[in-house]
Amino acid sequence: QVHLVESGGGSVQAGGSLRLSCEPTGYTYKKYCAAWFRHVPGKGREGVAVIDSGGRTRYADSVNGRFTISRDNAKSTLYLEMNSLKPEDTAMYYCATDTNDCYSGSWSLRLEDFYYWGQGTQVTVSS
């Protein structure tokens, strides 16, 4: 069952930008902890960024300073603005939420701390 839908992926040259969006299909997550993860075959799914209901954020070291996670609670939409993209950013990107707001474990971007997942949107960065 799909609860979140990602969009905005595509192909871009290194140094370019993309903005990903994530929308719920059967629930509202404006007060829920939300995050972006990415997956590369053979590398596993990695946390990218997390945001709580109040807008507090944390980023993986690999994207810190280049990516920005945000949310529009009125639209129940989650965003990931990706700038200065690198080939190593190539991955399937997934949004995810918990069933409540972020807690201590959420900030570590652990897979097990998130309940609802989208089906992903592909981002390909060429050099």
BELTADA-V63220 format. One record per residue. N is the residue number from 1. RES is the residue in three letters. PHI is phi as a letter, one per 20 degrees, with the letter a starting at -180 (NA if undefined). PSI is psi in radians with two decimals (* if undefined). OMEGA is omega in whole degrees, -180 to 180 (999 if undefined). Layout:
[[N;RES;PHI;PSI;OMEGA] [N;RES;PHI;PSI;OMEGA]]
This chain:
[[1;GLN;NA;2.30;179] [2;VAL;e;2.20;178] [3;HIS;d;-0.34;179] [4;LEU;c;2.54;-180] [5;VAL;c;2.10;178] [6;GLU;e;2.64;175] [7;SER;b;2.90;176] [8;GLY;o;-0.08;179] [9;GLY;f;2.96;180] [10;GLY;r;-2.91;179] [11;SER;d;2.40;-178] [12;VAL;b;2.65;176] [13;GLN;f;2.66;175] [14;ALA;g;2.39;-177] [15;GLY;n;-0.20;-179] [16;GLY;e;-3.04;-176] [17;SER;c;2.66;173] [18;LEU;b;2.67;175] [19;ARG;c;2.05;178] [20;LEU;e;2.56;177] [21;SER;c;2.70;-180] [22;CYS;b;2.23;-179] [23;GLU;c;2.47;177] [24;PRO;f;2.70;177] [25;THR;d;-0.52;-176] [26;GLY;c;0.21;-180] [27;TYR;b;2.95;177] [28;THR;d;2.30;-176] [29;TYR;d;0.44;-176] [30;LYS;f;-0.41;178] [31;LYS;d;0.16;-178] [32;TYR;e;2.63;170] [33;CYS;f;2.35;-178] [34;ALA;c;2.64;-175] [35;ALA;b;2.88;171] [36;TRP;d;2.38;175] [37;PHE;c;2.87;174] [38;ARG;b;2.66;-177] [39;HIS;c;2.27;173] [40;VAL;d;2.25;179] [41;PRO;g;2.30;-179] [42;GLY;n;-0.12;-178] [43;LYS;d;-0.30;-180] [44;GLY;n;3.02;-180] [45;ARG;e;2.23;-175] [46;GLU;d;2.48;175] [47;GLY;f;2.46;-179] [48;VAL;d;-0.91;-177] [49;ALA;b;2.67;179] [50;VAL;c;2.60;-179] [51;ILE;b;2.43;177] [52;ASP;e;-3.13;-175] [53;SER;f;-0.46;-180] [54;GLY;e;-0.05;178] [55;GLY;n;0.07;176] [56;ARG;f;2.42;-173] [57;THR;c;2.80;172] [58;ARG;b;2.55;-175] [59;TYR;c;2.64;170] [60;ALA;f;2.58;-179] [61;ASP;g;-0.58;-176] [62;SER;f;-0.36;-178] [63;VAL;d;-0.14;-177] [64;ASN;g;2.25;-178] [65;GLY;n;-0.26;180] [66;ARG;d;-0.60;-178] [67;PHE;d;2.63;176] [68;THR;c;2.14;175] [69;ILE;e;2.44;179] [70;SER;b;2.93;178] [71;ARG;b;2.55;174] [72;ASP;d;1.73;-175] [73;ASN;f;-0.52;178] [74;ALA;f;-0.60;179] [75;LYS;e;-0.08;-176] [76;SER;l;0.83;-177] [77;THR;c;2.40;177] [78;LEU;d;2.49;-179] [79;TYR;c;2.71;169] [80;LEU;c;1.90;176] [81;GLU;e;2.13;-177] [82;MET;d;2.08;180] [83;ASN;d;2.83;179] [84;SER;l;0.85;-176] [85;LEU;f;2.52;-180] [86;LYS;c;2.71;177] [87;PRO;g;-0.57;179] [88;GLU;f;-0.20;176] [89;ASP;e;-0.15;179] [90;THR;g;2.16;-177] [91;ALA;a;2.97;167] [92;MET;e;2.19;-178] [93;TYR;d;2.32;-178] [94;TYR;c;2.45;169] [95;CYS;e;2.72;-178] [96;ALA;b;2.69;175] [97;THR;c;2.75;169] [98;ASP;e;-3.09;176] [99;THR;d;0.15;173] [100;ASN;b;-3.04;-178] [101;ASP;f;2.93;-180] [102;CYS;f;2.56;173] [103;TYR;c;-3.03;-172] [104;SER;g;-0.76;-178] [105;GLY;f;-0.44;-177] [106;SER;f;-0.59;-175] [107;TRP;f;-0.17;176] [108;SER;e;-0.02;179] [109;LEU;l;0.88;177] [110;ARG;e;2.38;-179] [111;LEU;g;-0.69;-175] [112;GLU;f;-0.16;180] [113;ASP;e;0.04;-178] [114;PHE;c;2.46;-170] [115;TYR;d;-0.89;-179] [116;TYR;e;2.46;-178] [117;TRP;c;2.59;171] [118;GLY;e;-3.13;-179] [119;GLN;e;-0.07;172] [120;GLY;n;2.71;173] [121;THR;c;2.33;-173] [122;GLN;e;2.32;173] [123;VAL;d;2.17;179] [124;THR;c;2.14;-179] [125;VAL;d;2.10;-179] [126;SER;d;2.66;-180] [127;SER;e;*;999]]
